[in-house]
């Protein structure tokens, strides 16, 4: 049996060179064509990266309503590898409704380049192409900046009073923009608040931004802040502006005020004082710890596998079955299991992995189970290493009867129970990753949504890999990329913890690309969880000491 494991492992090519540095990419567009004469486009840019000939989404910007020349506040952060050709694709979409998904969006064009091209030029501007032709006068500009080692964040909150009224029939609809002034005098948009409708005394929501993004780590760098009256046609009315620095905000007491000045009124009106005042309600520096801070501080990744044994996979004795065991060529279940497991096992000290199955009739009474131990030891479902999981999987196939339906909520709940117990321990330094391998659309979607919303409060992430050629379009909603996942009762997820990828997207490439894609979000999910709970990583000396004196 080990030859199957070795065959799967050798096809991975999991030789990842160390990340040289991280790069922030800022995006702006110009000259986007209108959808029609009555409305301007609502643009959004999606960043994709190529791996083994396949494009996969890395991230996307916010949607800016009614704008033909948007400047996006969302910053893309990517790893930069000097020795690799990292091909990027920036896709511009016009979001046609209040729903921010791409299914009904109007594709406006794309620009492809390499990360090396962007960083070598610092700023890359190119025309957008659509079906190989120039998309009108549309262009995109991408600016690169190396991310410094300062990962701290600052939480800011602003309000305003007595803003100028720009509307005849109602009060102004104000929003605030903060720009970092660069060394060359240009400005980079740092944050754009939400719009407060019909209010001259708005209180905007607090927001977090990295100190690197806010001021490039320079506390005395000038920040330019502008207040606008939002207009649905995109022609927002200028209310006023002021300048400050992070140093001024940090040292000021809460309640610091700046006069919001409109230079034109300053010249024209003799008794002009200001167009209102902007008030700093909060300025709190948040120490951010990295994924490696937690890992090097002793955080363990608890990796669990769940395998779909429903009848739709086909009889394992038939060579057409997704569970067919070829003597030398691993099936898709094995490829995905080994690809992801080989990476996760490096972060688990005991290398013991629980493995469960669902959707099968199991001995001795052959009742359907949705969370049975693949090794048939319910008291100890753990397998020794990824090879142990592979062997348990192969051994159980002849002993079970593939059945159904495809219910995954029970296995999510099982792992969530373990994560919940860990969350309430004193150390609370174990993070759970559940890998679900399934060949079909799940049949307990409501229960699954409920289970995921509950799990989003726990130290846990869920990775779902679609095996075979089924239509997985309904599974995308669990990923949360097209909107916020909610339980049937309407409760939103606290964190985005699900990543779904169809294996067929990587069928002709290395399974390493699959692993890289599905695990890409995990480090941030780990950091987000521990930071949200205020849990700091243990320093290495404490970790080594606790291990040395443990009984």
Long-range contacts (C-beta under 8 A, 24 or more apart in sequence): 1-390, 1-391, 1-394, 2-387, 2-391, 3-327, 3-328, 4-325, 4-326, 4-327, 4-328, 4-330, 4-334, 4-390, 4-394, 5-334, 5-338, 5-386, 5-387, 5-390, 5-391, 7-328, 7-329, 7-330, 8-330, 8-334, 8-335, 8-337, 8-338, 8-339, 8-390, 8-511, 9-338, 9-342, 11-330, 11-335, 11-510, 11-511, 12-338, 12-339, 12-342, 12-510, 12-511, 12-512, 12-515, 13-510, 13-512, 14-339, 14-342, 14-343, 14-512, 14-515, 16-512, 16-516, 17-81, 17-83, 17-84, 19-79, 19-80, 19-81, 20-80, 20-81, 20-82, 21-79, 21-80, 21-146, 21-147, 22-77, 22-78, 22-79, 22-80, 22-146, 22-147, 23-77, 23-78, 23-79, 23-80, 23-115, 23-118, 23-119, 23-144, 23-145, 23-146, 23-147, 24-75, 24-76, 24-77, 24-144, 24-145, 24-146, 24-147, 24-212, 24-213, 25-75, 25-76, 25-77, 25-78, 25-118, 25-142, 25-143, 25-144, 26-72, 26-75, 26-76, 26-142, 26-143, 26-145, 26-188, 26-189, 27-61, 27-72, 27-74, 27-76, 27-90, 27-140, 27-141, 27-142, 28-69, 28-70, 28-71, 28-72, 28-140, 28-141, 28-143, 29-69, 29-70, 29-92, 29-128, 29-138, 29-139, 29-140, 29-141, 30-68, 30-69, 30-137, 30-138, 30-139, 30-140, 30-141, 31-68, 31-69, 31-136, 31-137, 31-138, 31-139, 32-67, 32-68, 32-69, 32-70, 32-92, 32-94, 32-108, 32-138, 33-68, 33-108, 33-135, 33-136, 33-137, 33-138, 34-68, 35-94, 35-96, 35-106, 39-66, 40-66, 40-67, 40-68, 40-233, 40-234, 41-66, 41-67, 41-68, 41-94, 41-106, 41-108, 42-66, 42-67, 42-94, 42-95, 42-96, 43-67, 43-70, 43-92, 43-93, 43-94, 43-95, 43-108, 44-92, 44-93, 44-94, 44-95, 44-100, 44-102, 44-105, 45-72, 45-90, 45-91, 45-92, 45-93, 45-140, 46-90, 46-91, 46-93, 46-102, 47-76, 47-78, 47-88, 47-89, 47-90, 48-88, 48-89, 48-90, 48-91, 49-78, 49-86, 49-87, 49-88, 49-89, 50-86, 50-87, 50-88, 50-89, 51-506, 51-509, 51-513, 51-516, 51-517, 52-506, 52-508, 52-509, 52-510, 52-513, 53-508, 53-509, 54-505, 54-506, 54-508, 54-509, 54-513, 55-89, 56-501, 56-505, 56-513, 56-517, 57-481, 58-520, 60-481, 63-95, 63-100, 65-232, 65-234, 66-232, 66-233, 66-234, 67-234, 68-234, 71-189, 72-189, 73-189, 73-190, 73-191, 73-192, 75-213, 77-147, 78-115, 80-115, 80-119, 80-146, 85-114, 85-116, 86-114, 86-115, 86-116, 87-112, 87-113, 87-114, 88-112, 88-113, 88-114, 88-115, 88-118, 90-140, 90-142, 92-128, 92-138, 92-140, 99-482, 99-483, 100-482, 100-483, 101-482, 101-483, 102-482, 103-482, 108-135, 108-138, 109-135, 109-138, 111-140, 111-142, 113-142, 115-144, 118-142, 118-144, 119-144, 119-146, 143-188, 145-216, 147-212, 148-212, 148-216, 148-217, 150-210, 150-211, 150-212, 150-217, 151-210, 151-212, 151-288, 151-289, 151-290, 152-210, 152-211, 152-285, 152-286, 152-287, 152-288, 153-208, 153-209, 153-210, 153-211, 153-285, 153-286, 153-288, 154-208, 154-209, 154-210, 154-211, 154-214, 154-246, 154-250, 154-283, 154-284, 154-285, 154-286, 155-206, 155-207, 155-208, 155-282, 155-283, 155-284, 155-286, 156-191, 156-206, 156-207, 156-208, 156-209, 156-249, 156-280, 156-282, 156-283, 157-204, 157-205, 157-206, 157-207, 157-280, 157-281, 157-282, 158-193, 158-204, 158-278, 158-279, 158-280, 158-281, 159-201, 159-202, 159-203, 159-204, 159-278, 159-279, 159-281, 160-200, 160-201, 160-202, 160-227, 160-260, 160-276, 160-277, 160-278, 160-279, 161-200, 161-201, 161-276, 161-277, 161-279, 162-200, 162-201, 162-276, 162-277, 163-200, 163-201, 163-202, 163-227, 163-239, 163-240, 163-260, 163-275, 163-276, 164-200, 164-239, 164-240, 164-262, 164-275, 164-276, 165-200, 166-229, 166-237, 166-239, 167-229, 170-198, 171-198, 171-199, 171-200, 172-198, 172-199, 172-200, 172-229, 172-237, 172-239, 173-197, 173-198, 173-199, 173-229, 173-230, 173-231, 174-199, 174-200, 174-202, 174-227, 174-228, 174-229, 174-230, 174-239, 175-204, 175-227, 175-228, 175-230, 175-236, 176-204, 176-225, 176-226, 176-227, 176-228, 176-278, 177-225, 177-226, 177-227, 177-228, 178-214, 178-223, 178-224, 178-225, 179-223, 179-224, 179-225, 179-226, 180-213, 180-214, 180-215, 180-216, 180-221, 180-223, 181-221, 181-222, 181-223, 181-224, 187-224, 190-214, 190-223, 195-230, 197-230, 200-276, 203-281, 206-281, 206-282, 208-286, 210-288, 211-246, 211-285, 214-246, 215-245, 215-246, 219-245, 219-246, 219-247, 219-250, 220-245, 220-246, 220-247, 221-245, 221-246, 225-258, 225-278, 227-260, 227-275, 227-276, 227-278, 238-262, 239-275, 239-276, 240-274, 240-275, 240-276, 242-278, 249-280, 249-283, 250-283, 250-285, 252-280, 252-283, 254-280, 254-281, 254-282, 254-283, 255-279, 255-280, 255-281, 256-280, 286-531, 288-527, 288-531, 289-527, 289-530, 289-531, 289-536, 289-537, 290-527, 291-523, 291-524, 291-526, 291-527, 293-537, 294-429, 294-526, 294-527, 294-530, 294-537, 295-347, 296-537, 296-540, 296-543, 297-429, 297-537, 297-538, 297-539, 297-540, 297-542, 297-543, 298-429, 298-537, 298-538, 298-543, 298-546, 298-547, 299-347, 299-429, 299-430, 299-431, 299-526, 299-530, 299-537, 300-347, 300-348, 300-349, 300-429, 300-430, 300-431, 301-344, 301-347, 301-348, 301-430, 301-431, 301-432, 301-433, 302-348, 302-418, 302-422, 302-430, 302-431, 302-432, 302-433, 303-341, 303-344, 303-345, 303-347, 303-348, 303-353, 303-433, 303-435, 304-353, 304-354, 304-355, 304-356, 304-415, 304-432, 304-433, 304-434, 304-435, 305-337, 305-341, 305-353, 305-354, 305-355, 305-356, 305-374, 305-389, 305-435, 305-437, 306-355, 306-356, 306-357, 306-358, 306-371, 306-408, 306-411, 306-434, 306-435, 306-436, 306-437, 307-333, 307-337, 307-355, 307-356, 307-357, 307-358, 307-374, 307-393, 307-437, 308-357, 308-358, 308-359, 308-406, 308-436, 308-437, 308-438, 308-439, 308-440, 308-467, 309-357, 309-358, 309-359, 309-360, 309-400, 309-402, 309-403, 310-358, 310-359, 310-360, 310-402, 310-403, 310-404, 310-405, 310-406, 310-439, 310-440, 311-359, 311-402, 311-403, 311-404, 312-404, 312-406, 312-439, 312-440, 312-470, 313-402, 313-439, 313-467, 313-468, 315-402, 316-397, 316-398, 316-402, 322-439, 322-467, 322-468, 323-397, 323-402, 325-394, 325-397, 332-467, 332-468, 332-503, 332-507, 333-393, 333-437, 333-467, 334-390, 334-393, 335-503, 335-511, 335-514, 336-435, 336-437, 336-465, 336-467, 336-503, 336-511, 336-514, 337-386, 337-389, 337-390, 337-393, 337-435, 337-437, 338-386, 338-390, 338-511, 339-511, 339-512, 339-514, 339-515, 340-435, 340-463, 340-465, 340-514, 340-515, 340-518, 340-519, 341-386, 341-389, 341-435, 342-386, 342-515, 343-515, 343-519, 344-433, 344-435, 344-519, 345-385, 345-386, 351-384, 351-385, 352-382, 352-383, 352-384, 352-385, 353-382, 353-383, 353-385, 353-386, 353-388, 353-389, 354-381, 354-382, 354-383, 355-381, 355-382, 355-383, 355-389, 355-392, 355-393, 356-381, 356-411, 356-414, 357-396, 357-400, 358-406, 358-407, 358-408, 358-410, 358-411, 359-402, 359-403, 359-404, 359-405, 359-406, 359-407, 360-400, 360-401, 360-402, 360-403, 361-400, 361-401, 361-403, 362-399, 362-400, 362-401, 363-399, 363-400, 366-401, 368-403, 368-404, 370-407, 370-408, 370-410, 370-411, 371-410, 371-411, 371-414, 404-443, 405-443, 405-444, 406-438, 406-440, 406-441, 406-442, 406-443, 406-444, 407-442, 407-443, 407-444, 407-447, 408-436, 408-438, 408-442, 408-444, 408-448, 408-464, 409-444, 409-447, 409-448, 409-450, 409-451, 411-436, 412-436, 412-448, 412-451, 412-452, 412-455, 412-462, 413-451, 413-454, 415-455, 415-460, 416-451, 416-454, 416-455, 416-458, 416-460, 419-455, 419-458, 419-459, 419-460, 420-458, 422-459, 423-458, 423-459, 428-459, 428-533, 428-535, 429-535, 429-538, 430-459, 431-459, 431-460, 431-461, 431-526, 431-529, 432-458, 432-459, 432-460, 432-461, 433-460, 433-461, 433-462, 433-463, 433-522, 434-460, 434-461, 434-462, 434-463, 435-463, 435-465, 436-462, 436-463, 436-464, 436-465, 437-465, 437-467, 438-464, 438-465, 438-466, 438-467, 439-466, 439-467, 439-468, 439-470, 440-468, 440-470, 441-470, 441-471, 441-472, 441-474, 441-475, 442-475, 445-474, 446-488, 448-478, 449-478, 449-485, 449-486, 449-487, 449-488, 450-487, 450-488, 450-489, 452-478, 452-485, 452-493, 452-497, 452-498, 453-485, 453-486, 453-487, 453-491, 453-492, 453-493, 453-494, 455-497, 456-493, 456-494, 456-495, 456-496, 456-497, 457-494, 458-529, 459-526, 459-529, 459-530, 460-497, 461-497, 461-498, 461-499, 461-521, 461-522, 461-525, 461-526, 462-497, 462-498, 462-499, 463-498, 463-499, 463-501, 463-518, 463-519, 463-522, 464-498, 464-499, 464-500, 464-501, 465-500, 465-501, 465-502, 465-503, 465-514, 465-518, 466-500, 466-501, 466-502, 466-503, 466-504, 467-503, 468-503, 468-504, 469-504, 472-500, 472-502, 475-500, 476-500, 494-532, 495-525, 495-528, 495-529, 495-532, 496-521, 496-525, 497-525
